[in-house]
Amino acid sequence: MDALKAVFFDLDDTVLKPRAVNPWAEFKKSHGLEPDLLILDGIARRPPDEQAILHHQLLQYEQALSASSEVREGMVHLLGELNTVGLITALLTNNHRAATELALQKHGLRFALVLTREDAPPKPSPALLQRALAHFDLKPHEALYIGDSEGDLQAARAINLPVWFLATPHNSTLHPRFEYPGELLQALLQRRG
């Protein structure tokens, strides 16, 4: 088996600290969107005049979340250590690029590659993950994806990309699952060999 060369991360509830209440579920509820669909898919089912308004409201909501976000405790250290040992890091998020850049700038976070929903169809599609692999000319077993959700699991499994999870109040059924970035770091360094 080839050595681990890259670690890809989700943004919300992974790099950023989880919130007690799922903000995406709240957005769906407050805008009458189907709870089991991606927000973008729910918006696509609305009449065209409503879609433009909802997309604008979603962007404002995402930017407000980015502005009030906090980094998960231990994440900055984890990312620094991965950089020190020569592992590539990338951020793959369903968020809008403007909201993503706002969060990255706020927290001083840097990744070798940042892909958002403007770059490829959102997860659970594997397209963002495939694009990151192609960018670095990697095979799925040379990378590892760190996420927090069932959509992350589906996207990674679709292309046989190994996936691990950081704990949130809403993902106790996903495994392997790590409570803290420090615990995840130790496992990553062991996996790297």
GINOR-V850212 format. One record per run of one state. SS is the DSSP state (2 for helix, 1 for strand, 0 for the rest). FROM is the first residue (numbers start at 1). LEN is the number of residues. If there is no record, write none. Layout:
{{SS | FROM | LEN} {SS | FROM | LEN}}
//
This chain:
{{0 | 1 | 5} {1 | 6 | 4} {0 | 10 | 1} {2 | 11 | 5} {1 | 16 | 1} {0 | 17 | 6} {2 | 23 | 8} {0 | 31 | 8} {2 | 39 | 6} {0 | 45 | 3} {2 | 48 | 20} {0 | 68 | 3} {1 | 71 | 1} {0 | 72 | 3} {2 | 75 | 10} {0 | 85 | 3} {1 | 88 | 5} {0 | 93 | 4} {2 | 97 | 11} {0 | 108 | 5} {1 | 113 | 3} {0 | 116 | 11} {2 | 127 | 10} {0 | 137 | 3} {2 | 140 | 3} {1 | 143 | 5} {0 | 148 | 2} {2 | 150 | 9} {0 | 159 | 3} {1 | 162 | 5} {0 | 167 | 10} {1 | 177 | 2} {0 | 179 | 2} {2 | 181 | 12} {0 | 193 | 1}}
//
